[in-house]
Amino acid sequence: MQVSVVILNWNGEKFLKQFLPVLLEKTHLSYVEILVADNGSTDGSLQLLKEQFPTVRTILFDKNYGFAEGYNKALSEIKSDYYVLLNSDVEVTDNWLLPLVDYMEKHPQTAACQPKILSYFKRTHFEHAGAAGGFIDYLGFAFCRGRIFGEVEEDKGQYDEPMNVFWTSGACMMVRAASFHKMGGFDPDFFAHMEEIDLCWRFNSRGYQLACIPESVVYHIGGGTLHSEHPFKTYLNFRNNLLMLYKNLPKKQLKSVFFKRAILDYMAVFQFLISAKPKNAQSILKARSDFRKMKPNFLEKRKENILYSTATSFPMIYTRSIVVDYYLRRKKKFSQLKFTSKEN
């Protein structure tokens, strides 16, 4: 068995300097290799790797291909049974990897898993990007065990049981190599953001499972490349979320879901405007416009997804609107949500 821990780096010199030594120190399994794939960095990343980490294998790209295509290109050059996709701004802990490996070895139908992801700066709390495993509602809005929108829970052990989830976080994701390549990897047209949820939707629809293994713990800074309210991140999140829905939703749900999404998206535009964030409002409008332009080119991807899907309804998709439940019903914690297995 071979496991490759792969950091996709873009101008992350300070994070490599801070967290790569910790990764090397706390990853001692004989079957594990650690690599850095560099996405055309223009800072001192390459010099740092050459001078301070000469034993770490590197894969160099000529430009920034984004998270999705960057990882696709890197993983195509790595022969391994499992990949661990690890953000450069993640601090691992003692025994972080073995629980993930053991779970994957014992559950061959599981395509990917993630650890419990806590905040680097507020270490008693979950971190936004993944927390204790990801879910979506029927309109495509993502949330996690331990985090709904901006509400992040304190980790009191309430989510310490392993659990099947709808998506695993790209901040730290262990994925079965054969399954990753069978799905065609990440969608390169996403560039960054939502690409792991889109991949996990394909896993779910073709009979695979995803899991969070809280025995493994890592700490994530988050927003290392783009701040959570950066207009470009807003743009990518809204555009890619619409593309993901179009690619994966059954035909009978498309019209209703996109009608309701339009209402909520324009409400978000209004909220950004009254919050004096006009660039974010403009980002949503541009995202919707670009989605309409890109939609025809995604028709073949949609046909392929529908063709190979063995399921269209999943118990991990929340059948209510998480937006309504969060803002109107004041449900701020994952434990307050009630999932059903009915058609969504």
Residue pairs with C-beta under 8 A, 6 or more apart in sequence:
1 31
1 81
1 82
1 101
1 105
2 31
2 33
2 79
2 80
2 81
2 82
3 29
3 31
3 32
3 33
3 80
3 81
3 82
3 83
3 84
3 97
3 101
3 174
4 32
4 33
4 34
4 35
4 78
4 80
4 82
4 83
4 84
5 23
5 27
5 32
5 33
5 34
5 35
5 84
5 86
5 97
6 35
6 36
6 37
6 71
6 74
6 75
6 78
6 83
6 84
6 85
6 86
7 16
7 20
7 23
7 34
7 35
7 36
7 37
7 86
7 87
7 88
8 37
8 39
8 67
8 70
8 71
8 74
8 85
8 87
8 88
9 15
9 16
9 36
9 37
9 38
9 39
9 41
9 45
9 88
10 38
10 39
10 40
10 41
10 64
10 70
10 225
11 41
11 42
11 43
11 45
12 41
12 43
12 45
12 88
12 89
12 224
12 225
13 41
13 43
13 44
13 45
13 48
15 88
15 89
15 221
15 224
16 36
16 45
16 48
16 49
16 53
16 88
17 48
17 52
18 91
19 88
19 89
19 90
19 91
19 92
20 36
20 53
20 56
20 88
22 91
22 92
23 34
23 86
23 92
24 34
24 53
24 56
26 92
26 93
26 94
26 95
26 96
27 34
27 92
27 96
27 97
29 97
29 98
29 101
32 97
33 57
33 80
34 56
34 57
35 56
35 57
35 58
35 59
35 74
35 78
36 49
36 53
36 56
36 57
36 58
36 59
37 58
37 59
37 60
37 61
37 70
37 71
37 73
37 74
38 45
38 46
38 49
38 58
38 59
38 60
38 61
39 61
39 63
39 64
39 65
39 66
39 70
40 61
40 62
40 63
40 64
40 65
46 58
46 60
49 56
49 58
59 73
59 74
59 77
59 78
61 70
61 73
64 70
65 73
65 188
66 188
66 190
66 191
66 192
67 170
67 186
67 191
67 192
67 193
67 195
68 185
68 186
68 187
68 188
68 189
68 190
68 191
68 192
68 195
69 186
69 188
69 191
71 85
71 185
71 186
72 185
72 186
72 188
75 83
75 177
75 180
75 181
75 185
76 185
78 177
80 177
81 176
81 177
81 178
82 101
82 104
82 174
82 175
82 176
82 177
83 174
83 175
83 177
83 180
84 97
84 100
84 172
84 173
84 174
84 175
85 170
85 172
85 173
85 174
85 175
86 92
86 171
86 172
87 170
87 171
87 172
87 220
87 224
88 224
89 120
89 220
89 221
89 222
89 224
90 171
90 172
90 218
90 219
90 220
90 221
91 120
91 218
91 219
91 220
92 218
93 217
93 218
93 219
95 216
96 115
96 216
96 217
96 218
97 216
98 216
99 115
99 213
99 215
99 216
100 113
100 114
100 115
100 174
100 213
100 216
101 174
103 110
103 113
103 162
103 211
103 213
104 110
104 113
104 174
104 176
107 209
107 211
109 207
109 208
109 209
110 176
110 208
110 209
110 210
110 211
111 175
111 176
111 179
111 180
111 200
111 203
111 208
111 209
111 210
112 168
112 173
112 174
112 175
112 176
112 179
112 180
112 200
112 203
112 210
112 211
113 168
113 173
113 174
113 210
113 211
113 212
113 213
114 130
114 133
114 165
114 168
114 169
114 171
114 172
114 173
114 174
114 211
114 212
114 213
115 172
115 212
115 213
115 214
115 216
115 217
115 218
116 126
116 131
116 132
116 155
116 159
116 160
116 212
116 213
116 214
116 216
116 217
116 218
117 126
117 127
117 129
117 130
117 131
117 132
117 169
117 171
117 172
117 218
117 219
117 220
118 124
118 125
118 126
118 127
118 155
118 217
118 218
118 219
118 220
119 125
119 126
119 127
119 128
119 152
119 219
119 220
119 222
120 127
120 219
120 220
120 221
120 222
121 221
122 152
123 219
124 154
124 155
125 152
125 153
125 154
125 155
126 132
126 144
126 146
126 147
126 152
126 153
126 154
126 155
127 147
127 152
127 171
127 219
127 220
127 222
128 144
128 147
128 152
128 222
128 228
129 169
129 170
129 171
129 220
129 222
130 144
130 168
130 169
130 170
130 171
130 172
130 220
131 144
131 145
131 146
131 147
131 152
131 153
131 159
131 169
132 144
132 145
132 146
132 159
132 163
132 212
132 214
133 144
133 145
133 159
133 163
133 165
133 167
133 168
133 210
133 211
133 212
134 142
134 143
134 144
134 165
134 166
134 167
134 168
134 169
134 197
134 200
135 142
135 143
135 144
135 145
135 165
135 166
135 167
135 316
135 317
135 318
135 334
136 142
136 143
136 166
136 167
136 197
136 317
136 318
137 143
137 317
137 318
137 319
137 320
137 321
137 322
137 323
138 253
138 257
138 317
138 318
138 319
138 320
138 321
138 344
139 245
139 257
139 260
139 261
139 264
139 321
139 322
139 323
140 241
140 242
140 244
140 245
140 257
140 261
141 241
141 321
141 322
141 323
142 167
142 194
142 197
142 241
143 149
143 318
143 322
143 334
144 169
144 334
145 159
145 163
145 165
145 212
145 334
146 152
146 153
146 155
146 159
146 334
147 153
147 334
148 322
148 326
148 331
148 332
148 333
148 334
149 322
149 326
151 326
151 332
151 333
153 333
153 334
158 335
159 212
159 214
159 334
160 214
160 215
161 214
162 211
162 212
162 213
162 214
162 215
163 211
163 212
164 209
164 210
164 211
164 316
165 210
165 211
165 212
165 316
166 197
166 200
166 201
166 204
166 210
166 314
166 316
166 317
167 196
167 197
167 200
167 201
167 210
168 175
168 196
168 200
168 210
168 211
168 212
169 196
170 195
170 196
171 218
171 220
171 222
172 218
172 220
173 196
179 203
179 208
180 199
183 199
183 202
183 203
183 206
185 199
186 195
186 196
186 198
186 199
187 195
187 198
187 199
187 243
187 247
187 301
189 243
189 294
189 297
189 298
190 198
190 236
190 240
190 243
190 244
191 236
192 225
192 236
193 233
193 236
193 237
193 240
194 236
194 237
194 240
194 241
194 243
194 244
195 240
197 244
198 240
198 243
198 244
198 247
198 248
200 210
201 244
201 247
201 248
202 248
202 305
203 209
203 210
204 210
204 311
204 314
204 316
205 248
205 305
205 308
205 309
205 310
205 311
205 312
206 308
206 309
206 310
207 310
207 311
222 228
226 232
226 233
227 233
229 277
229 280
231 279
231 280
231 282
231 283
232 283
234 280
234 283
234 284
234 287
235 283
235 284
235 286
235 287
236 287
237 287
238 265
238 268
238 283
238 284
238 287
238 288
239 286
239 287
239 288
239 290
239 291
239 294
242 258
242 261
242 287
242 288
242 291
243 291
243 294
243 295
243 298
245 257
245 258
245 261
246 254
246 291
246 295
246 298
246 302
247 298
247 301
247 302
247 305
248 302
248 305
249 257
250 306
250 312
251 306
253 344
260 321
262 288
264 321
264 323
265 284
265 288
268 281
268 284
269 281
269 284
269 285
270 281
272 278
272 280
272 281
272 284
273 281
313 341
313 342
313 343
313 344
314 344
315 339
315 340
315 341
316 339
317 344
318 337
318 339
318 344
319 339
319 340
319 342
319 344
320 337
322 337
325 331
325 337
326 332
331 337
